[in-house]
Structure formats: structure tokens, C-alpha cells
Amino acid sequence: MFLTFFDISNSIFFFTVVTILVSGLVYTLTHLSHKSKLVNLPPGPQGWPVVGNLFQFARSGKQFFEYVDEMRKIYGSILTLRLGIRTMIIISDANLAHQALIERGAQFATRPAETPTRKIFSSSDITVHSALYGPVWRSLRRNMVQNMLSSNRLKDFGSVRKSAIDKLVERIKSEAKEHDGLVYVLRNARFAAFCILLDMCFGIEMEEESIEKMDQMMTAILIAVDPRIHDYLPILTPFYFKERKRALKLRRELVEFVVGFIEKRRSAIQNPGSDITASSFAYLDTLFDLRVDGRETTPSDEDLVTLCSEFLNAGTDTTGTAIEWGIAELISNPKIQSRLYDEIKLTVGDNRTVEEKDVDKMVFLQAFVKELLRRHPPTFFTLTHGVTEPTNLSGYDIPVGANVEFYLPGMSQDPKIWSNPDKFDPDRFITGGEDADLTGVAGVKMMPFGIGRRICPGLGMAIVHVELMLARMVQEFEWSTYPAESQVDFTGRLVFAVVMKNPLRAMVKARV
């Protein structure tokens, strides 16, 4: 996540204070600037002392990804932006991504320091996504992959997915009945994804009120950890004491709420056959007695809350937004929607619903989802990388502590890689002779889940969820625009994931 223009605009008056405070440090800054010339960073726009390129970004009025897209057209596929104390090296070239993350994966496998606000919610030494590269991260990731996200384990949660998607269909029917066929796509899709992950994580039955409260709290956390201006200019931290106080309060409330469900799961394990309705297995089961390399104790309750939070947050909005973009493309391309529906009917017939075993046979569905991930990646940037030691890439120095960002549309929409990249065309993966290894091992063409050692461990699960949800939604409903004959607005904005700027409301008609 990146600093928003809104946050800069509301803090712009602080810049004057900063400029005055640092005016007495001109000599020191000049000396440091002269010394920094010894480091050959990638090119980028000239910034101001201390604030770097924050002024240029603020004045542009653009979202961060739009500003990056503009800068890369000027400075090339590897460039430098300075946002306050942070040096961002932004890469948008597929070959450079492969060199960094595959060929030299260990060097680019760590994370830079957490922002002060984010540290409130997740210590960097007890999370999978932000842990520094080393034994703690390896222990946590190995546990998640082997015990939760292996192909065999994912099959064990088939009934969980079926139940959640059945409820998704019923929610859509109910909403359509109340609103003359009109439904919000994202809201329903992300709720279904959240329910699946909740069951996988806690393994206990929850009332809908608790599910909605958990969802609201997780969303509030994502908003709270979105970087603020003081994360880039620490001198402004005193001005943000109220925000810090609110973040600490939110963390306490989250821990108190989630620990209650952790205790229910612990009780269910210790007392088989009790009154608690519980699944036979859950992510929490793998964490209670986990011995993490480098730590003498098992995870505390606060650690468990952090690990559960990242498990839920990582797969909810990304899946929900993928479904929203997918339905938008189906609406805009009626022939593609009809073709997908025909494949579903051909595969399962008219008398039963799509099952997971059917998805493996649906070539067009798989091509559709791959094209969806190419054209609409869940986010425009991978999680930030850092280097474990000073190194270089493409002739430029990459210092320790720099934020190494990979801009995904620069690869997935590169005309040197893809024919007619702006066109949504699933057939490019069937008859067009184009393909892409999502792991990046065989070469990078797109990397919606990242690649290399820090590739998203939930890649396989995410694809299963998106394919199955889309298949059921197309099998059950015919989708069209609202108002009729209108055009879908494909403008996106980067929040936690890349969402549609105008949330998609679609008309649905139950299939006969």
C-alpha cells in the first residue's frame, strides 16, 4: 500500500514546517547529497531536500500507480522515487523481475522496515508476509504451505467452499428479488471469500453477526495501516498522536474479539464432542504448539491474532475484486459469457451444479481466469521487497533499506510480450499461442501473485476460489449492465487491492 494523495493534501501545511525546521541542516544535507552520488541509483525525478518527490506526487493529483506509470515513460523500466526517508526503486520490466526474484532470489527475498503504524498490528518477526528473510519466516511459511495450502489439504476444505458458494448464490437471489434484479457484485463476492477463509482459519461455527463484525474490524485494520505522511517524514509523528491512539485502540479491540474465537477453537480441540460445532481441522490447529525457529516459546495470543488476521486479509479483497472484474468483463463481452456458460453446460449437464472436479476440465474457464489475472491483477504492485546486502541490477546500485517495488501492469500489458495487450482475449491462451507461467520460473510475462521465494503461498487456493465462484455465478445467472445498454466503467483505483472506481452493480437473471 502506498501514500494517498488525500493524505498528502491534508498534510501539505506540515511541509512548510518541515522546510523551516530543516533549513538549518542545509550544510549537512549538501554533504550527504554529495556523498550519495557515490551510489549509482536508477534515474528518477529530482526531488526536494528531505521530502524528496512528495511535492511532485501531490501536485500531480494522480493515484500513486498513475504517477508511477507516468514516470516510467520518462525514466524507463527501472527508476527511483524518493518519498521522504524512503527510497523506492520501481521495476516494471519482466526480464529484470526474473533476474531479481528468480535468478537472484535470496538477495531480493527480504522486506524493508515496517512503518510505525503497521508495527502496531503486526510485528515483522511473526508474520508470513512481512517477516524478514530468515529462519522465522521459513518456519511460518513452511507451516502455512505444508499444513494449509497444499493441494491435498485444499481438497479437504471442498465442503467449506461449496457451502459458502451456495450461500453466495442465495444472497444474490435474495438481493436481486429485493432490488428488481440489481445486485452489488463486490460486496457479495468478498463476503463469500471471507466466509471460506474464516472457516479454514478458526474451524468453528460463527453467527452472521460475528462474521460481519470480524469483516468490519479487518477492513478497519487495512485502512489504519495504509501509510500516512509521518511514515515517510518521521519528524511529523507528533502531529499524528491521535491516529496512533486510535490504531492502538483498534488493535486492543481486535485482540479481545479474536481471542474469544481462538479460545473456542482451543476448547473444541481439547474437548472433542463438546457443544461447540467445529471442523475437523483449521489453520489455528497448526499454530497453537508451533515452534518457530529462533523463538523459545510458542506463539502468544497476540501472535495468533496477527497470523489469523493476515490469513484472512490476504485472500478476501483480492478474491472479491477478481470476481468483480471478471463479471465486468463477462458483461462487456456477451459472447465470452455465452461461451463460458456453454462450456459449463457441456461439462456438467442441466441437472447439477458445478463441482470442483468439473473445473479441471473447463479449458475456456481456465483461460478466462488467466486472462483476468493478466488484464486485472489483484494489485498493481507486489508486496515490497528489500535486499539482504548491497547489490546491483541493470547496472544500478540497489542499497540495503531501499523499497524495491514491482509494477505489474508494466509486464502484463507490455506490447513486447503480449499481442494487443489492451484487449481482453482468453483465446490468447488457447489458440493464440501465448502462455504464462504464474510462478515465473520459466520466465516472467505476468506475476499477479509475485514470484520467487516470496511468491504468494495462497496462489493455488486463490485460483480455485475464483474459478469455482465464477463458474457457479455464470451457471446460475445471466449478467448484464445497469442501466441497460450502458457501458461498464473499467476505471480502477488502488485501495487494499485494485477495485473498480465505481463499484459494479449488475442486473442478474436466473437461468432457466
C-alpha positions in Angstrom: 0.0 0.0 0.0 1.2 3.5 -0.7 0.6 7.0 0.5 -2.6 8.5 -0.8 -3.0 12.0 -2.4 -5.7 12.7 0.1 -3.3 12.2 3.0 -0.7 14.4 1.4 -3.3 17.1 0.7 -4.4 17.1 4.3 -0.8 17.3 5.5 0.5 19.8 3.0 0.7 22.6 5.5 3.1 20.5 7.5 5.6 20.7 4.6 6.2 24.3 5.4 7.0 23.4 9.0 9.4 20.7 7.8 11.1 23.1 5.3 11.7 25.6 8.1 13.0 23.0 10.5 15.4 21.6 8.1 16.7 24.9 6.7 19.4 24.9 9.4 20.6 21.5 8.1 21.4 22.6 4.6 25.1 22.2 5.0 24.6 18.6 6.3 22.2 17.7 3.6 24.5 19.1 0.9 27.3 17.0 2.3 25.1 13.9 2.4 23.9 14.6 -1.1 27.5 14.8 -2.3 28.3 11.5 -0.6 25.2 9.8 -2.0 26.5 10.4 -5.5 28.8 7.6 -5.0 25.7 5.3 -5.1 24.5 4.9 -8.7 20.7 4.6 -8.2 18.4 4.2 -11.1 17.2 7.5 -12.7 14.2 9.4 -11.4 12.8 12.9 -11.0 14.8 15.4 -9.0 13.3 15.8 -5.5 13.4 18.4 -2.8 15.7 18.0 0.3 14.1 15.8 2.9 10.6 15.5 1.3 12.0 14.0 -1.9 9.4 13.6 -4.6 6.4 14.0 -2.3 5.6 17.5 -3.7 5.6 16.3 -7.3 3.3 13.4 -6.4 1.0 15.7 -4.5 0.8 18.3 -7.3 0.1 15.6 -9.9 -3.3 14.9 -8.5 -2.8 11.3 -9.6 -3.1 8.0 -7.8 0.3 6.5 -6.9 0.2 3.9 -9.7 -0.8 6.5 -12.2 2.1 8.7 -11.1 4.5 5.7 -11.4 3.1 4.9 -14.9 3.9 8.5 -16.0 7.4 8.4 -14.5 8.4 5.1 -16.1 7.5 6.5 -19.5 10.1 9.2 -18.8 12.8 7.4 -16.9 12.4 3.8 -18.1 11.6 0.4 -16.7 13.8 0.8 -13.5 13.5 4.1 -11.8 13.9 5.8 -8.4 11.4 7.8 -6.4 12.2 9.3 -3.0 9.3 9.7 -0.7 10.7 11.4 2.4 13.1 9.0 4.1 12.1 6.1 1.8 13.9 5.3 -1.4 11.7 3.4 -3.8 13.2 1.5 -6.7 10.4 0.7 -9.1 10.8 -2.1 -11.6 8.4 -2.7 -14.5 10.4 -4.9 -16.8 9.7 -8.7 -16.9 13.4 -9.6 -17.5 14.6 -7.5 -14.6 11.9 -9.1 -12.4 13.1 -12.5 -13.4 16.8 -11.6 -12.7 16.0 -10.2 -9.3 13.4 -12.6 -7.9 14.3 -15.9 -9.6 17.9 -15.8 -10.6 19.0 -13.9 -7.5 16.0 -14.7 -5.3 17.8 -14.9 -2.0 19.2 -11.4 -2.4 15.8 -9.9 -3.0 13.8 -12.0 -0.6 13.6 -9.8 2.5 11.3 -6.9 3.5 12.3 -3.4 4.4 11.5 -2.0 7.8 7.8 -1.8 8.8 6.1 1.6 9.0 5.4 2.7 12.6 1.6 2.4 12.2 1.9 -1.1 10.7 4.1 -2.3 13.6 1.1 -1.8 15.9 -0.8 -4.5 14.1 2.0 -6.9 13.1 5.4 -7.5 14.4 7.8 -8.2 11.5 9.1 -11.3 13.2 5.8 -13.2 13.5 4.1 -12.8 10.1 4.4 -14.6 6.9 4.0 -11.6 4.6 6.3 -9.1 6.3 8.9 -11.2 8.2 12.5 -10.6 7.4 14.1 -13.3 5.3 15.4 -15.9 7.6 14.6 -18.8 9.9 11.5 -17.3 11.5 9.9 -16.6 8.1 10.9 -20.0 6.8 9.2 -21.7 9.8 6.0 -19.7 9.4 5.7 -20.1 5.7 6.6 -23.8 5.8 3.8 -24.4 8.3 1.2 -22.5 6.2 2.1 -24.1 2.9 2.5 -27.7 4.1 -0.4 -27.8 6.6 -2.9 -25.5 5.0 -2.3 -24.7 1.3 -1.0 -28.0 -0.2 -3.2 -29.5 -2.9 -4.3 -32.3 -0.6 -5.2 -30.0 2.2 -7.2 -27.7 -0.1 -9.3 -30.7 -1.2 -10.2 -31.2 2.5 -11.9 -27.9 2.5 -14.1 -28.6 -0.5 -17.2 -28.8 1.6 -16.4 -25.4 3.1 -16.2 -23.8 -0.3 -19.4 -25.5 -1.5 -21.3 -24.2 1.5 -20.0 -20.6 1.1 -20.7 -20.5 -2.6 -24.2 -22.0 -2.2 -24.8 -19.1 0.3 -23.4 -16.7 -2.2 -25.9 -17.8 -4.8 -28.8 -17.5 -2.3 -27.6 -14.0 -1.3 -27.5 -12.9 -4.9 -31.0 -14.3 -5.5 -32.3 -12.5 -2.4 -30.7 -9.2 -3.2 -32.0 -9.4 -6.8 -35.5 -10.1 -5.6 -35.5 -7.1 -3.3 -34.0 -4.7 -5.9 -35.6 -5.8 -9.2 -32.7 -7.9 -10.4 -30.0 -5.4 -9.3 -27.0 -6.6 -7.2 -23.7 -5.4 -5.9 -21.0 -7.8 -7.2 -18.0 -7.0 -4.9 -19.9 -6.9 -1.7 -21.3 -10.4 -2.2 -18.2 -12.0 -3.7 -15.8 -10.7 -0.9 -18.3 -11.9 1.8 -18.2 -15.4 0.3 -14.4 -15.4 0.2 -14.2 -14.1 3.7 -16.6 -16.9 5.0 -14.4 -19.6 3.3 -11.2 -18.2 4.9 -12.9 -17.8 8.3 -13.9 -21.4 8.4 -10.4 -22.5 7.3 -8.8 -20.3 9.9 -10.9 -20.9 13.0 -12.8 -24.1 12.2 -15.8 -23.1 14.4 -19.3 -22.1 13.5 -19.9 -18.3 13.7 -23.2 -16.4 13.6 -23.6 -13.9 10.7 -23.4 -11.0 13.2 -19.9 -12.2 14.3 -18.8 -12.7 10.7 -19.8 -9.2 9.8 -18.2 -7.7 12.8 -14.9 -9.6 12.1 -15.1 -8.4 8.5 -15.6 -4.8 9.6 -12.7 -5.0 12.0 -10.3 -6.5 9.4 -11.3 -3.7 7.0 -10.7 -1.1 9.6 -7.2 -2.5 10.2 -6.4 -2.3 6.5 -7.4 1.3 6.5 -5.4 2.0 9.6 -2.2 0.5 8.3 -2.4 2.5 5.0 0.8 4.6 5.1 0.4 8.2 6.4 2.7 11.1 5.8 4.6 10.6 9.0 5.6 7.2 7.9 7.7 9.0 5.2 8.5 12.0 7.3 9.0 10.9 10.9 9.5 14.5 12.0 5.8 14.9 11.7 5.0 12.0 14.0 3.9 14.2 17.0 1.2 15.7 14.8 -0.3 12.2 14.4 -0.7 11.2 18.1 -4.5 10.9 17.7 -4.1 8.5 14.8 -1.7 6.4 16.8 -4.0 6.4 19.8 -6.9 5.2 17.5 -4.7 2.5 16.0 -3.7 1.2 19.4 -7.4 1.1 20.5 -8.4 -0.8 17.3 -5.6 -3.3 18.0 -6.8 -3.9 21.5 -10.4 -4.3 20.4 -9.3 -6.7 17.7 -7.2 -8.9 20.0 -10.1 -9.0 22.6 -12.6 -10.0 19.9 -10.5 -12.6 18.1 -9.0 -14.2 21.2 -12.6 -15.3 22.1 -12.8 -17.4 18.9 -9.2 -18.7 19.4 -10.3 -19.9 22.8 -13.4 -21.6 21.3 -11.2 -23.5 18.9 -8.8 -24.5 21.6 -11.7 -25.8 23.7 -13.1 -27.7 20.7 -9.7 -29.4 20.3 -9.3 -30.2 24.0 -12.9 -31.4 24.4 -13.9 -33.5 21.4 -17.7 -34.0 21.2 -18.4 -30.8 23.2 -21.3 -28.5 22.3 -19.1 -26.4 20.0 -19.7 -27.0 16.3 -16.2 -27.4 14.9 -14.5 -28.5 11.7 -12.0 -31.4 11.9 -9.1 -29.2 11.0 -8.2 -25.4 11.0 -5.2 -23.2 10.5 -5.2 -22.4 14.2 -4.5 -26.1 15.0 -1.1 -25.7 13.3 -0.2 -22.6 15.3 -1.0 -23.5 18.9 2.1 -25.5 19.5 4.2 -24.3 16.6 7.9 -24.0 17.4 9.3 -21.2 15.3 13.0 -21.3 14.6 14.7 -18.7 16.6 12.0 -18.4 19.3 11.9 -20.2 22.6 8.1 -20.1 23.1 5.1 -21.0 21.1 3.0 -18.1 19.6 1.2 -15.9 22.1 -2.4 -15.0 21.8 -1.4 -11.7 20.2 0.8 -13.6 17.7 -2.1 -15.8 16.9 -4.3 -12.8 16.2 -1.7 -11.4 13.9 -1.3 -14.6 12.0 -5.0 -15.2 11.7 -5.5 -11.6 10.5 -3.0 -11.8 7.7 -4.5 -15.2 6.6 -8.0 -13.6 6.3 -6.9 -10.2 4.8 -4.6 -11.8 2.2 -7.3 -13.7 0.4 -10.5 -11.7 0.9 -10.3 -8.5 -1.0 -8.0 -9.9 -3.7 -10.6 -12.7 -4.5 -13.6 -10.4 -4.2 -12.1 -7.8 -6.6 -11.1 -10.6 -9.1 -14.7 -11.7 -9.2 -15.9 -8.1 -9.7 -13.5 -7.5 -12.6 -14.4 -10.9 -14.0 -18.2 -10.2 -14.0 -17.5 -6.8 -15.5 -15.6 -8.5 -18.4 -18.4 -11.0 -18.9 -21.0 -8.2 -19.1 -18.9 -6.3 -21.6 -18.3 -9.4 -23.7 -21.6 -11.2 -24.0 -20.1 -13.7 -26.5 -17.5 -14.7 -23.9 -20.2 -15.1 -21.3 -22.3 -17.3 -23.6 -19.2 -19.4 -24.4 -18.4 -19.9 -20.8 -22.0 -20.9 -20.0 -22.0 -23.3 -22.9 -18.8 -24.9 -21.6 -20.4 -25.3 -18.1 -23.5 -27.0 -19.6 -21.4 -29.2 -21.8 -19.3 -30.3 -18.7 -22.0 -30.8 -16.0 -25.3 -31.0 -18.0 -28.5 -29.4 -16.9 -29.2 -31.3 -13.7 -26.5 -30.5 -11.2 -24.3 -27.6 -10.1 -20.6 -27.2 -10.9 -18.2 -29.0 -8.7 -14.5 -28.6 -8.2 -13.7 -31.7 -10.1 -15.5 -30.1 -13.1 -13.4 -27.0 -13.2 -10.3 -29.1 -14.1 -12.0 -30.0 -17.4 -13.0 -26.4 -18.4 -10.3 -25.2 -20.7 -12.1 -21.9 -21.5 -12.8 -21.1 -17.8 -9.1 -21.6 -17.0 -8.1 -19.4 -19.9 -10.7 -16.8 -18.8 -9.2 -16.6 -15.3 -5.7 -16.4 -16.5 -6.6 -13.5 -18.8 -8.5 -11.9 -15.9 -5.3 -12.0 -13.8 -3.3 -10.6 -16.7 -5.6 -7.8 -17.5 -6.7 -7.1 -13.9 -4.1 -8.2 -11.4 -5.3 -8.1 -7.8 -2.9 -5.3 -7.1 -0.6 -3.1 -9.2 2.4 -3.8 -7.0 3.7 -6.9 -5.3 4.4 -6.6 -1.6 7.5 -4.6 -1.2 10.9 -6.4 -1.5 14.2 -5.5 0.0 17.7 -6.7 -0.5 19.8 -8.6 2.1 23.0 -7.0 1.0 24.1 -4.2 -1.3 23.7 -5.4 -4.9 23.1 -4.1 -8.4 20.6 -4.6 -11.1 20.7 -3.5 -14.7 23.9 -1.5 -13.9 22.4 0.4 -11.0 23.0 0.1 -7.3 20.3 -1.4 -5.0 21.2 -0.4 -1.4 20.0 -2.2 1.7 16.9 -0.5 3.1 15.5 0.6 -0.2 11.9 -0.4 -1.1 12.1 -2.5 -4.2 8.7 -2.3 -5.9 7.5 -4.3 -8.9 4.9 -2.6 -11.1 2.8 -5.4 -12.5 0.9 -3.7 -15.4 4.3 -2.8 -16.9 4.7 -6.5 -17.5 1.2 -7.9 -18.0 0.4 -5.1 -20.6 3.8 -4.9 -22.3 3.3 -5.0 -26.1 6.7 -6.6 -26.5 5.3 -9.6 -24.6 1.6 -9.7 -25.4 -0.2 -9.2 -28.7 -2.9 -6.5 -28.4 -2.4 -6.3 -24.6 -5.3 -3.9 -24.0 -7.8 -6.4 -25.4 -9.5 -8.9 -23.1 -9.0 -12.1 -25.0 -9.0 -15.5 -23.2 -8.3 -17.2 -26.6 -4.7 -15.9 -26.4 -4.1 -18.8 -24.0 -5.9 -21.4 -26.1 -5.4 -20.8 -29.8 -3.3 -17.7 -29.8 0.0 -19.4 -28.9 0.5 -17.2 -25.8 1.0 -18.5 -22.3 2.5 -17.5 -19.0 4.0 -19.4 -16.0 2.4 -17.7 -13.0 5.4 -18.9 -10.8 7.8 -17.1 -13.1 10.3 -20.0 -13.0 10.1 -20.5 -16.8 10.2 -16.7 -17.5 8.1 -13.7 -16.5 5.2 -12.4 -18.5 2.9 -11.6 -15.7 3.2 -12.1 -11.9 -0.2 -11.3 -10.2 0.9 -13.3 -7.1 4.5 -12.3 -7.2 7.3 -14.8 -8.0 10.3 -16.3 -6.4 10.8 -17.0 -2.7 8.1 -14.5 -1.6 5.5 -15.6 -4.1 2.0 -15.6 -2.5 1.6 -19.0 -0.8 -2.1 -18.9 -1.5 -1.8 -18.8 -5.3 -3.4 -22.2 -5.8 -6.2 -21.5 -3.4 -7.0 -18.2 -4.9 -7.3 -19.6 -8.4 -9.6 -22.4 -7.1 -11.8 -19.9 -5.4 -12.0 -17.5 -8.4 -12.6 -20.3 -10.9 -15.3 -22.0 -8.9 -17.1 -18.8 -7.8 -17.2 -17.5 -11.4 -18.4 -20.9 -12.7 -21.3 -21.0 -10.3 -22.2 -17.4 -10.8 -22.4 -17.9 -14.6 -24.2 -21.2 -14.3 -26.9 -19.7 -12.0 -27.3 -16.2 -13.6 -27.1 -14.3 -16.8 -25.3 -11.0 -16.1 -26.0 -7.7 -17.9 -25.3 -3.9 -17.4 -27.3 -1.5 -15.3 -28.8 0.7 -16.7 -29.4 -1.5 -19.8 -27.3 -0.7 -22.8 -24.8 1.2 -20.7 -21.1 0.7 -20.8 -19.1 -0.7 -17.9 -16.6 1.8 -16.4 -13.3 0.0 -16.1 -11.5 2.8 -14.2 -9.7 1.3 -11.3 -8.4 2.6 -8.0 -5.8 1.1 -5.6 -7.1 0.6 -2.1 -6.2 -2.7 -0.5 -6.5 -4.3 -3.9 -7.3 -2.8 -7.3 -11.1 -2.2 -7.1 -13.4 -0.7 -9.7 -13.6 3.1 -9.1 -17.4 2.8 -9.4 -18.5 -0.4 -7.7 -20.2 -2.7 -10.2 -24.0 -3.0 -9.8 -25.2 -5.6 -12.3 -28.5 -7.0 -13.4 -29.0 -10.7 -13.0 -31.5 -13.1 -14.5 -31.8 -16.6 -13.1 -31.0 -19.2 -15.7 -34.0 -21.4 -16.6 
